[in-house]
């Protein structure tokens, strides 16, 4: 490649990174706003989350178009090829995370019509780890940090434990009083969306692992020689 082509190629890869970063930032904001719409019983914020989902869909389309352009015109090899393929996967997973935030906002509109329910406040604790996972795993993608990606992958265990504990609380409340069934059912769906955010973050972590190492992710194998961060 001559200098002009190399510069253009580098700029395209940087743009790909910037699009993924922007998707991640918007998605974390969507999660924060969706949670706020539930905790503050704010329909206006919930509607905005739902309406703004198209922005992330549009960014995913831009990532797809640019990645396909790079593959077709630049024909990247080795690590660059893995990076472009990872960007395609990651943009899809981030878009799904944004969909989960949108689902949370839709549940907010239903919960806000009901009497306030005490266990709603626990959602703020439940969502802390999944949000941190998204931020860390996208940082791992940007910096080729496989150790950070593996740390994110391990964090999902705690997300699952907290999710299961929260479900038990909801079920106990439903057994205690049938009037609690409706709000608890909506909260159950919100909690499931939060848990799925963690799952998608682990999928991104696996994509980063493959991108950096060139090897497929196999559970347990990557952790043999990696110290916990």
C-alpha positions as CSV (number, residue, x, y, z in Angstrom):
1,X,0.0,0.0,0.0
2,X,1.2,3.5,-0.7
3,X,1.2,6.2,2.0
4,X,-2.2,7.6,0.9
5,X,-3.9,4.3,1.0
6,X,-2.4,3.4,4.3
7,X,-3.6,6.7,5.8
8,X,-7.1,6.2,4.4
9,X,-7.2,2.6,5.8
10,X,-6.1,3.8,9.2
11,X,-8.8,6.5,9.2
12,X,-11.4,3.9,8.4
13,X,-10.4,1.7,11.2
14,X,-10.4,4.7,13.6
15,X,-13.9,5.6,12.4
16,X,-15.0,2.0,13.1
17,X,-13.7,2.3,16.6
18,X,-15.3,5.7,17.1
19,X,-18.7,4.3,16.0
20,X,-18.5,1.4,18.4
21,X,-17.5,3.8,21.2
22,X,-20.4,6.1,20.4
23,X,-22.8,3.2,20.3
24,X,-21.6,2.1,23.8
25,X,-21.9,5.5,25.3
26,X,-25.5,5.9,24.0
27,X,-26.4,2.5,25.1
28,X,-25.2,3.0,28.7
29,X,-27.2,6.3,28.7
30,X,-30.2,4.4,27.5
31,X,-29.9,2.0,30.4
32,X,-29.5,4.8,32.9
33,X,-32.5,6.6,31.5
34,X,-34.6,3.4,31.4
35,X,-33.8,2.8,35.1
36,X,-34.5,6.4,36.0
37,X,-37.9,6.1,34.2
38,X,-38.8,3.2,36.5
39,X,-37.4,4.5,39.8
40,X,-38.8,8.0,39.3
41,X,-42.0,6.8,37.7
42,X,-41.4,9.1,34.8
43,X,-43.3,8.3,31.6
44,X,-41.6,11.2,29.7
45,X,-38.1,9.6,30.1
46,X,-39.5,6.2,29.2
47,X,-40.9,7.5,26.0
48,X,-37.6,9.2,25.1
49,X,-35.7,5.9,25.6
50,X,-38.0,4.2,23.3
51,X,-37.8,6.9,20.7
52,X,-34.0,7.2,20.9
53,X,-33.5,3.5,20.2
54,X,-33.4,4.3,16.4
55,X,-30.2,6.2,16.9
56,X,-28.4,3.1,18.0
57,X,-30.0,1.1,15.2
58,X,-28.6,3.7,12.8
59,X,-25.1,3.5,14.2
60,X,-25.2,-0.3,13.9
61,X,-26.1,0.1,10.2
62,X,-23.1,2.5,9.8
63,X,-20.8,0.0,11.4
64,X,-22.0,-2.8,9.2
65,X,-21.6,-0.6,6.0
66,X,-18.1,0.5,6.9
67,X,-16.9,-2.9,8.0
68,X,-18.2,-4.4,4.7
69,X,-16.5,-1.7,2.8
70,X,-13.2,-2.3,4.6
71,X,-13.4,-6.1,3.9
72,X,-14.3,-5.6,0.3
73,X,-11.8,-2.8,-0.6
74,X,-8.9,-3.2,1.8
75,X,-8.9,-7.0,2.2
76,X,-7.4,-6.9,5.7
77,X,-5.5,-9.9,7.0
78,X,-4.5,-11.3,10.4
79,X,-5.2,-9.0,13.3
80,X,-6.9,-6.3,11.2
81,X,-9.3,-8.8,9.7
82,X,-10.1,-10.1,13.2
83,X,-10.7,-6.5,14.4
84,X,-13.2,-5.8,11.6
85,X,-15.0,-9.1,12.1
86,X,-15.2,-8.4,15.9
87,X,-16.6,-4.9,15.2
88,X,-19.4,-6.4,13.2
89,X,-20.2,-8.8,16.1
90,X,-19.9,-6.2,18.8
91,X,-22.1,-3.7,17.1
92,X,-24.8,-6.3,16.9
93,X,-24.5,-7.2,20.5
94,X,-24.4,-3.5,21.7
95,X,-27.6,-2.9,19.6
96,X,-29.3,-5.8,21.4
97,X,-28.3,-4.3,24.8
98,X,-30.0,-1.1,23.7
99,X,-33.0,-3.1,22.8
100,X,-33.0,-4.5,26.4
101,X,-33.0,-0.9,27.7
102,X,-35.9,-0.1,25.4
103,X,-37.8,-3.1,26.8
104,X,-37.1,-1.8,30.4
105,X,-38.6,1.6,29.4
106,X,-41.7,-0.1,28.0
107,X,-42.2,-2.0,31.3
108,X,-41.8,1.4,33.1
109,X,-44.9,2.7,31.4
110,X,-46.8,-0.2,32.8
111,X,-45.3,-0.1,36.3
112,X,-45.9,3.6,36.5
113,X,-49.6,2.9,36.3
114,X,-49.5,0.8,39.4
115,X,-49.0,1.5,43.1
116,X,-45.3,2.0,43.9
117,X,-43.7,-1.3,44.9
118,X,-40.7,-1.6,47.4
119,X,-38.6,-4.0,45.4
120,X,-38.4,-1.6,42.5
121,X,-35.6,0.2,44.3
122,X,-33.4,-2.9,44.2
123,X,-33.1,-2.6,40.4
124,X,-30.4,0.2,40.8
125,X,-28.2,-2.3,42.6
126,X,-29.0,-5.1,40.1
127,X,-27.9,-3.0,37.1
128,X,-24.6,-1.8,38.5
129,X,-22.4,-4.7,37.3
130,X,-23.9,-5.1,33.8
131,X,-23.3,-1.4,33.1
132,X,-19.7,-1.7,34.4
133,X,-19.2,-4.8,32.2
134,X,-20.3,-2.9,29.1
135,X,-17.9,0.0,29.8
136,X,-15.0,-2.3,30.6
137,X,-15.5,-4.7,27.7
138,X,-15.7,-1.9,25.1
139,X,-12.5,-0.5,26.7
140,X,-10.9,-3.9,26.2
141,X,-11.9,-3.8,22.5
142,X,-10.4,-0.4,22.0
143,X,-7.1,-1.3,23.8
144,X,-6.7,-4.9,22.8
145,X,-6.8,-5.8,26.5
146,X,-7.5,-9.5,26.7
147,X,-7.1,-9.6,30.5
148,X,-9.8,-7.0,31.0
149,X,-12.1,-8.9,28.6
150,X,-11.6,-12.0,30.6
151,X,-12.3,-10.1,33.8
152,X,-15.6,-8.9,32.3
153,X,-16.5,-12.5,31.3
154,X,-16.0,-13.6,35.0
155,X,-18.1,-10.7,36.3
156,X,-21.2,-12.3,34.8
157,X,-21.3,-14.9,37.5
158,X,-22.1,-12.3,40.1
159,X,-24.7,-10.8,37.8
160,X,-26.4,-14.2,37.6
161,X,-26.2,-14.6,41.4
162,X,-27.8,-11.2,42.0
163,X,-30.5,-11.9,39.4
164,X,-31.4,-15.2,41.0
165,X,-31.6,-13.7,44.4
166,X,-33.8,-10.9,43.2
167,X,-36.1,-13.4,41.5
168,X,-36.5,-15.3,44.8
169,X,-37.5,-12.0,46.5
170,X,-40.1,-11.4,43.8
171,X,-41.5,-14.9,44.0
172,X,-41.7,-14.6,47.8
173,X,-43.7,-11.4,47.5
174,X,-46.1,-13.0,45.0
175,X,-46.7,-15.9,47.3
176,X,-47.2,-13.5,50.2
177,X,-50.0,-11.5,48.5
178,X,-51.7,-12.2,45.1
179,X,-51.9,-8.4,44.7
180,X,-48.2,-8.3,44.2
181,X,-48.3,-10.6,41.2
182,X,-48.8,-7.9,38.5
183,X,-46.0,-5.5,39.7
184,X,-43.6,-8.4,40.4
185,X,-44.2,-9.9,37.0
186,X,-43.2,-6.6,35.3
187,X,-40.2,-6.4,37.6
188,X,-39.3,-9.9,36.7
189,X,-39.1,-9.0,33.0
190,X,-37.1,-5.9,33.8
191,X,-34.6,-8.0,35.8
192,X,-34.4,-10.5,33.0
193,X,-33.5,-7.7,30.6
194,X,-30.8,-6.5,33.0
195,X,-29.4,-10.1,33.3
196,X,-29.3,-10.4,29.5
197,X,-27.3,-7.2,29.3
198,X,-24.6,-9.0,31.3
199,X,-24.9,-12.0,28.9
200,X,-24.3,-9.8,25.9
201,X,-21.3,-8.2,27.6
202,X,-19.8,-11.6,28.1
203,X,-20.4,-12.3,24.4
204,X,-18.5,-9.2,23.5
205,X,-15.7,-10.3,25.9
206,X,-15.4,-13.6,24.0
207,X,-15.2,-11.7,20.7
208,X,-12.4,-9.5,22.1
209,X,-10.6,-12.6,23.2
210,X,-10.7,-14.1,19.8
211,X,-9.8,-10.8,18.1
212,X,-6.7,-10.4,20.3
213,X,-5.5,-14.0,20.4
214,X,-6.7,-15.3,17.1
215,X,-8.1,-18.4,19.0
216,X,-11.7,-19.3,19.5
217,X,-13.0,-18.8,23.1
218,X,-13.3,-22.0,25.1
219,X,-14.6,-21.7,28.6
220,X,-11.9,-22.4,31.2
221,X,-9.0,-22.5,28.7
222,X,-8.3,-18.7,28.7
223,X,-8.1,-18.6,32.5
224,X,-5.3,-21.1,33.0
225,X,-2.6,-18.4,33.0
226,X,-4.5,-15.3,33.7
227,X,-4.5,-13.7,37.1
228,X,-7.7,-12.1,38.3
229,X,-7.6,-8.3,37.8
